[in-house]
């Protein structure tokens, strides 16, 4: 029998607590599905700005007034969440970058957060899942979970280190902020949670119950970032043998099967809930990660496409999923809280699933975003952006906001738009050292269109005109290939645009803008020199 994963226990705990019982259900009469309306880059940009600003405000306006940390959900009152606050700290970075707040406002808030965290309950340096936002005292997440939580702490530290990289000026407050973040980071005792002599990293430890929760963090799920940080720590690192034994060597890491036409290297059947492709990758750039098991960009894109294809093509038609309404991940549902996925589907869509997938499937994610803010706006959009969940068959709306669902929306959309968070965190020297210990390296891509994953139904790549560039974008890999020409062709081979002409580019990935004046339709990108001739069929929407 397959051993239960950490997320299984996490969800059972939430159900035991009845967290979702506070979720107000609302029945609405909603219109029949309509195709996503045609849109301009001006309209799309305005829409992205709106959803980023509103989801950011959950962490800014609705933050706990004493601690500055994120409340678990709309009804949490004094209770704050460490992991959701890590997402919120990165949302503050995005808010600064987008001009929602000033740099000085952000630094003041982050100093408040750091000072609170320094005085809050910690257990061998690890924060608990839940805290009192007023006192910093631990609030038990479940009867025996009243101590340190490594996964939630990883999300928190991930946010802090990303902020340390962003607020990098010589301003005295920014210097103070960086010093405080470093002190918090270096006092997390990751190695304590791998000290049982069995080469496993454990999720929990309690001063009352010790290791009784007994949950090693085993892959594949949302826990990669915990291992990256535990391996990267300059003061309390775990050995690489723990990563190999506990994360990879547990029988649940490798997959290798094909679902909806896509071969998936890692994880459970159909990939599991989509937050597996989000939580560890809010600032860990999957384009730069590859090991003997997978390319992590390809893993996440295929996981997303499997989830979407199941929703549209395979799920029961009574659920009402279609091209502008898809995405299964953990969220509230009409009878509790669960990790929705193709193998655990009751007709509930979670907006965070598609919207946090913008870097992987921008055109398909934009279809959902447009639908939410047009046909479903009256029932699905509130003060802090899209509500948590929607079940069309039952005319049910989960009218709560959850930190762990709103946070990935604002941050992953920013990674689609600018790559900001990915650029800040992944290349930190400590993180690069930790990745190396895990055997994860920067890929050496062959010359061509290495990041493109074609839709198996159409055998082409659907492209959305990037709202900030007002042009289509594609990543082109170059590997020691001089004299490259890159052109856009019609189906009959007629060249309609030349992007590169006999150019020599540095080895690596290059973001190329093209097609600004081209009408929508099917085209072929051709990359060639004396020894290379690669093509990619695209549909420009």
C-alpha positions in Angstrom: 0.0 0.0 0.0 1.4 3.4 -1.0 2.4 5.4 2.1 0.4 8.6 2.7 2.1 11.8 1.7 2.6 14.9 3.9 -0.1 16.7 2.1 -2.5 13.9 3.0 -1.9 14.6 6.7 -2.0 18.3 6.2 -5.5 18.1 4.7 -6.7 15.7 7.2 -5.7 18.1 9.9 -7.6 20.9 8.3 -10.7 18.8 8.0 -10.3 17.7 11.7 -10.1 21.4 12.7 -13.1 22.3 10.6 -11.3 25.3 9.3 -13.6 25.5 6.3 -16.6 25.6 8.5 -16.2 29.3 8.7 -16.4 29.6 4.9 -19.7 31.2 3.9 -21.3 29.4 1.1 -23.3 31.4 -1.4 -25.5 30.1 -4.1 -25.6 32.2 -7.2 -27.2 32.0 -10.6 -24.4 32.2 -13.1 -24.4 32.6 -16.9 -23.7 29.8 -19.3 -20.0 29.4 -20.3 -18.9 31.7 -23.1 -15.6 31.8 -24.9 -13.0 34.1 -23.5 -13.6 37.5 -25.0 -10.9 38.9 -27.4 -8.7 41.3 -25.6 -6.0 43.8 -26.3 -2.7 44.0 -24.5 -3.9 47.3 -23.0 -6.9 45.5 -21.5 -4.8 42.5 -20.4 -2.3 44.7 -18.7 -5.0 46.6 -16.9 -6.5 43.3 -15.7 -3.1 41.9 -14.5 -2.5 45.2 -12.6 -5.9 44.9 -11.0 -5.6 41.3 -9.8 -2.1 41.8 -8.6 -3.1 44.9 -6.6 -6.1 43.3 -5.0 -4.3 40.1 -4.0 -1.4 42.2 -2.7 -3.8 44.1 -0.6 -4.7 40.9 1.3 -1.2 41.0 2.7 -1.0 44.8 3.1 -4.4 46.1 4.2 -5.6 42.9 5.8 -2.3 42.1 7.6 -2.4 41.7 11.4 -1.9 45.2 12.8 0.5 44.2 15.5 2.8 41.7 13.8 2.3 42.7 10.1 2.0 38.9 9.3 -0.7 37.4 7.2 -3.9 36.1 8.6 -4.6 32.5 7.7 -8.0 33.4 6.1 -10.6 36.1 6.1 -12.1 34.9 9.4 -8.9 34.2 11.3 -8.9 37.2 13.5 -5.8 37.1 15.7 -4.4 33.9 14.1 -1.6 34.4 11.6 0.2 31.9 9.4 4.0 31.6 9.0 4.0 30.0 5.6 1.3 32.4 4.2 3.3 35.3 5.6 6.3 34.1 3.6 4.2 34.4 0.4 3.0 37.8 1.7 6.6 39.1 2.2 7.2 38.3 -1.5 3.9 40.0 -2.4 5.3 43.1 -0.6 8.4 42.9 -2.9 6.0 42.8 -5.9 4.0 45.7 -4.4 7.1 47.8 -4.2 8.2 46.9 -7.7 4.7 47.7 -9.1 4.5 51.0 -7.2 1.5 49.9 -5.0 3.5 51.1 -2.0 6.8 53.0 -1.5 10.1 51.4 -0.8 10.1 53.1 2.6 6.6 51.8 3.5 7.7 48.3 2.6 10.9 48.4 4.6 9.0 49.7 7.7 6.5 46.8 7.4 9.2 44.2 7.0 11.2 45.5 10.0 8.0 45.2 12.0 7.6 41.6 10.8 11.3 40.7 11.5 11.1 42.2 15.0 8.0 40.2 15.8 9.4 37.0 14.4 12.6 37.4 16.4 10.5 37.4 19.6 7.9 34.9 18.6 7.8 31.2 19.7 10.4 29.1 17.9 11.4 25.5 18.3 15.0 25.0 17.6 14.8 28.0 15.4 11.7 26.8 13.5 8.5 28.7 13.7 5.1 27.0 14.2 2.4 26.8 11.5 0.1 29.2 13.4 0.9 32.0 15.8 -1.0 34.7 17.7 -0.5 37.8 15.7 -0.6 39.8 19.0 1.8 37.9 21.2 3.8 35.5 19.0 2.6 32.5 21.0 2.2 29.3 19.2 -1.4 28.3 18.3 -1.7 24.5 17.8 -2.5 23.5 14.3 -3.7 20.1 15.5 -3.6 18.3 18.9 0.1 17.3 18.6 1.2 20.0 16.2 2.1 22.8 18.7 5.8 23.1 17.8 8.0 23.7 14.9 6.8 23.3 11.3 9.7 23.0 8.8 7.6 23.4 5.6 5.9 26.6 6.8 9.2 27.9 8.1 10.7 27.2 4.6 8.1 29.4 2.9 8.7 32.1 5.5 12.5 32.1 5.1 12.1 31.9 1.4 10.2 35.2 1.5 12.7 36.8 3.9 15.7 35.9 1.8 13.9 37.2 -1.4 13.2 40.5 0.4 16.9 40.7 1.6 18.0 40.5 -2.0 15.5 43.2 -3.2 16.0 45.8 -0.5 19.7 46.1 -1.2 20.5 49.8 -0.9 22.8 51.6 1.6 19.8 53.2 3.3 20.2 52.6 7.1 16.8 50.9 7.4 17.5 48.6 4.5 20.9 47.7 6.0 19.1 47.0 9.3 16.5 44.9 7.5 19.1 42.8 5.8 21.0 42.2 9.1 17.8 41.1 10.9 16.8 38.7 8.0 20.3 37.1 8.1 20.0 36.6 11.8 16.7 34.9 11.5 17.9 32.8 8.6 21.0 31.6 10.3 19.3 30.6 13.6 16.9 28.1 11.9 18.1 24.7 13.0 17.2 22.6 10.0 19.7 20.0 11.1 17.8 19.4 14.4 14.8 18.2 12.3 17.1 15.6 10.6 18.8 14.5 13.9 17.0 11.2 14.5 19.8 9.1 12.9 17.7 7.8 10.0 18.7 10.2 7.3 15.3 11.8 7.1 14.1 15.4 7.5 11.0 15.7 9.6 8.2 18.2 9.2 7.4 18.7 12.9 8.8 18.7 16.4 7.0 19.6 19.6 8.3 20.3 23.1 5.4 18.3 24.5 5.1 15.5 22.0 8.6 15.3 20.5 8.6 13.4 17.2 5.1 11.9 17.6 3.8 13.5 14.4 6.4 11.3 12.7 6.1 12.8 9.2 9.3 12.8 7.1 9.1 15.3 4.2 9.1 13.0 1.2 8.7 13.9 -2.4 7.2 14.7 -4.8 5.0 17.4 -3.4 5.3 21.1 -2.2 8.3 20.5 -0.1 11.3 21.0 -2.4 12.0 24.5 -1.1 12.4 23.1 2.4 15.2 20.9 1.2 16.9 23.6 -0.8 17.0 25.9 2.2 18.0 23.1 4.6 20.9 22.2 2.3 21.8 25.9 1.8 22.0 27.0 5.4 25.4 28.5 6.3 25.0 27.5 10.0 22.6 24.4 10.3 22.7 22.6 7.0 21.6 19.0 6.5 23.8 16.6 4.6 23.0 15.7 1.0 22.3 12.1 2.1 19.2 13.2 3.9 17.9 14.8 0.7 18.7 11.7 -1.3 17.2 9.3 1.2 14.2 11.2 2.5 13.0 13.3 -0.5 13.9 11.1 -3.4 14.5 7.6 -2.1 11.0 7.0 -0.7 9.1 5.3 -3.5 6.8 8.2 -4.2 9.1 10.6 -6.0 9.4 9.1 -9.5 6.4 8.7 -11.9 7.3 8.3 -15.6 3.7 7.6 -16.8 1.8 9.5 -19.4 -1.5 11.4 -18.6 -3.6 13.3 -21.1 -0.8 12.8 -23.6 2.0 14.3 -21.5 4.8 12.2 -19.9 5.2 13.3 -16.2 8.5 12.4 -14.6 7.7 13.2 -10.9 4.9 12.9 -8.4 1.6 11.2 -8.0 -1.0 10.1 -10.6 -1.9 13.1 -12.9 0.6 15.3 -11.0 -1.5 16.0 -7.9 -2.9 19.4 -7.0 -1.4 22.3 -8.9 0.2 24.0 -5.8 3.0 21.4 -6.2 4.0 23.6 -9.2 3.6 26.9 -7.3 4.7 26.9 -3.6 8.3 25.9 -4.0 8.7 28.0 -7.2 7.5 31.4 -6.1 11.1 32.5 -6.2 12.9 29.3 -7.2 13.3 29.6 -11.0 12.4 26.2 -12.5 14.0 27.2 -15.8 17.3 27.0 -14.1 16.8 23.6 -12.4 17.6 20.2 -13.8 18.9 16.9 -12.3 19.0 13.3 -13.4 15.3 12.9 -12.8 13.7 15.8 -14.6 13.9 19.4 -16.0 11.8 21.2 -13.4 10.4 23.7 -16.0 9.1 20.8 -18.1 7.8 19.1 -15.0 5.7 22.1 -14.0 4.4 23.0 -17.4 3.4 19.4 -18.1 1.7 19.1 -14.7 -0.3 22.3 -15.5 -1.2 21.1 -19.0 -2.3 17.7 -17.6 -4.5 19.5 -15.0 -6.1 21.7 -17.6 -6.6 18.9 -20.2 -8.2 16.7 -17.6 -10.5 19.5 -16.6 -11.6 20.3 -20.1 -11.5 16.9 -21.9 -11.9 14.2 -19.3 -13.7 15.4 -16.2 -17.5 14.8 -15.9 -19.3 17.3 -18.2 -21.7 18.1 -15.4 -19.0 20.0 -13.7 -19.1 22.7 -16.4 -15.3 23.0 -16.9 -14.3 24.6 -20.2 -11.4 26.5 -21.7 -12.0 29.6 -19.5 -12.8 27.6 -16.3 -10.2 25.1 -15.2 -7.7 24.5 -12.4 -7.7 22.0 -9.6 -5.7 22.6 -6.4 -6.1 22.8 -2.6 -8.9 25.1 -1.5 -12.2 25.4 0.3 -15.0 23.3 -1.1 -18.7 23.0 -0.4 -18.1 20.3 2.2 -14.8 21.3 3.8 -11.3 21.8 2.5 -9.4 19.4 0.2 -6.6 19.2 -2.3 -8.5 19.1 -5.6 -6.8 17.2 -8.4 -7.8 14.9 -11.3 -7.9 12.0 -8.8 -9.8 14.0 -6.2 -12.3 16.1 -8.1 -15.8 17.2 -7.0 -16.4 20.0 -9.5 -14.7 22.7 -7.5 -12.4 25.2 -9.4 -9.9 27.1 -7.4 -8.9 30.4 -9.2 -5.4 30.3 -7.7 -4.7 27.1 -9.7 -4.9 28.7 -13.2 -3.8 32.2 -12.1 -0.7 31.1 -10.3 0.2 29.1 -13.4 0.7 32.2 -15.6 4.4 31.6 -16.1 3.7 28.1 -17.4 0.5 28.6 -19.5 0.0 32.4 -20.0 -2.6 32.2 -22.8 -4.6 29.5 -21.0 -4.3 31.3 -17.7 -5.4 34.6 -19.2 -8.6 32.9 -20.6 -9.5 32.0 -17.0 -8.6 35.5 -15.7 -10.7 37.2 -18.3 -13.7 34.9 -17.6 -13.5 35.5 -13.8 -13.5 39.3 -14.3 -16.2 39.4 -17.0 -18.9 36.6 -16.9 -18.2 35.7 -13.2 -17.2 39.1 -11.8 -20.5 39.6 -9.9 -20.1 36.3 -8.0 -16.4 35.6 -7.9 -14.5 38.9 -7.4 -14.3 40.8 -4.2 -12.1 43.2 -2.2 -8.9 41.0 -2.4 -9.4 39.6 -5.9 -10.9 36.2 -6.8 -12.7 34.3 -4.1 -11.2 31.0 -3.0 -13.4 28.5 -4.9 -16.3 28.0 -7.2 -18.5 25.0 -8.0 -20.6 25.6 -11.0 -22.7 22.5 -10.8 -23.8 23.4 -7.3 -23.9 27.2 -7.8 -21.6 27.4 -4.8 -19.0 30.1 -4.1 -16.5 29.8 -1.3 -16.4 33.5 -0.3 -13.2 33.4 1.8 -9.7 34.5 1.1 -6.8 32.3 2.1 -3.2 33.6 2.4 -1.8 30.4 0.8 -4.1 30.9 -2.2 -3.9 34.7 -2.8 -0.1 34.9 -2.3 0.8 32.7 -5.3 -1.4 34.7 -7.6 0.3 38.1 -7.1 3.8 36.5 -7.1 3.6 34.0 -9.9 1.9 36.6 -12.2 4.9 38.8 -11.5 7.3 36.0 -12.5 5.3 35.8 -15.8 5.5 39.5 -16.3 9.1 40.3 -15.2 10.7 37.2 -13.6 11.4 39.5 -10.6 11.3 37.0 -7.8 13.0 34.2 -9.7 15.9 36.6 -10.5 16.2 37.7 -6.8 16.3 34.3 -5.0 17.7 31.6 -7.3 21.1 33.0 -7.9 21.8 33.8 -4.2 25.2 32.2 -3.4 23.8 30.2 -0.5 21.0 28.8 -2.6 23.3 27.9 -5.5 25.4 26.0 -3.0 22.4 24.1 -1.7 21.1 23.2 -5.1 24.6 21.8 -6.0 24.4 19.6 -2.9 21.1 18.3 -4.2 22.6 17.6 -7.6 20.4 20.2 -9.2 22.2 22.2 -11.8 21.5 24.9 -14.4 20.5 23.1 -17.6 22.7 23.3 -20.7 19.9 23.5 -23.3 20.4 22.5 -26.9 20.0 25.3 -29.4 16.4 25.6 -30.2 13.0 26.2 -28.4 13.9 24.2 -25.3 11.2 25.5 -23.0 8.3 25.0 -25.4 5.8 22.3 -24.5 3.3 21.8 -27.3 -0.4 21.2 -26.7 -1.0 17.6 -27.5 -4.4 18.3 -29.1 -3.2 20.8 -31.6 0.5 20.0 -31.7 1.5 23.7 -31.5 2.2 26.3 -28.9 -0.5 28.8 -28.0 1.0 32.3 -27.4 -0.4 35.3 -25.7 0.9 38.7 -26.6 2.8 39.8 -23.5 0.9 42.7 -22.1 4.0 44.6 -21.0 6.0 44.1 -24.2 2.9 44.4 -26.5 4.5 41.6 -28.5 4.7 37.8 -28.4 7.6 36.3 -26.4 9.5 33.1 -26.8 12.6 31.7 -25.0 15.3 30.7 -27.5 18.2 28.5 -26.2 21.6 29.0 -27.7 24.5 26.6 -27.2 27.7 27.5 -29.0 25.8 28.1 -32.3 27.3 31.1 -34.2 25.6 32.9 -37.1 22.0 32.3 -36.1 19.0 33.5 -38.1 15.6 33.6 -36.5 12.5 34.2 -38.7 8.7 34.0 -38.6 7.1 32.1 -41.5 3.7 31.5 -42.8 2.6 28.0 -43.5 3.8 28.1 -47.1 7.3 29.2 -46.0 6.9 32.9 -46.7 9.0 34.9 -44.2 6.9 37.6 -42.5 9.4 38.8 -39.9 13.2 38.4 -39.4 14.2 38.7 -35.8 17.9 37.7 -36.0 20.1 37.8 -39.1 23.4 35.8 -38.9 23.8 36.7 -35.2 26.1 35.1 -32.7 24.4 35.0 -29.3 25.9 34.0 -25.9 25.2 30.5 -24.7 22.0 30.5 -22.6 18.3 31.4 -22.8 17.3 34.5 -24.7 13.8 36.1 -24.4 12.7 37.2 -27.9 9.9 39.6 -28.7 8.3 39.3 -32.1 5.0 39.6 -34.0 4.0 43.0 -32.7 2.2 43.8 -36.0 1.2 40.2 -37.1 -2.5 39.3 -37.2 -3.6 36.3 -35.1 -3.0 32.9 -36.7 -0.7 29.9 -37.1 3.0 30.6 -37.9 6.3 28.8 -37.8 9.3 30.1 -36.0 12.5 28.9 -37.7 16.0 29.0 -36.1 18.9 28.1 -38.4 22.6 28.4 -39.2 24.9 26.2 -41.1 24.3 23.2 -38.8 21.0 24.0 -37.0 17.5 24.0 -38.4 14.9 24.1 -35.7 11.2 25.0 -36.1 8.3 25.6 -33.7 4.7 26.0 -34.8 2.8 28.6 -32.8 -0.6 30.1 -32.8 -0.6 33.8 -32.1 -3.8 34.8 -30.3 
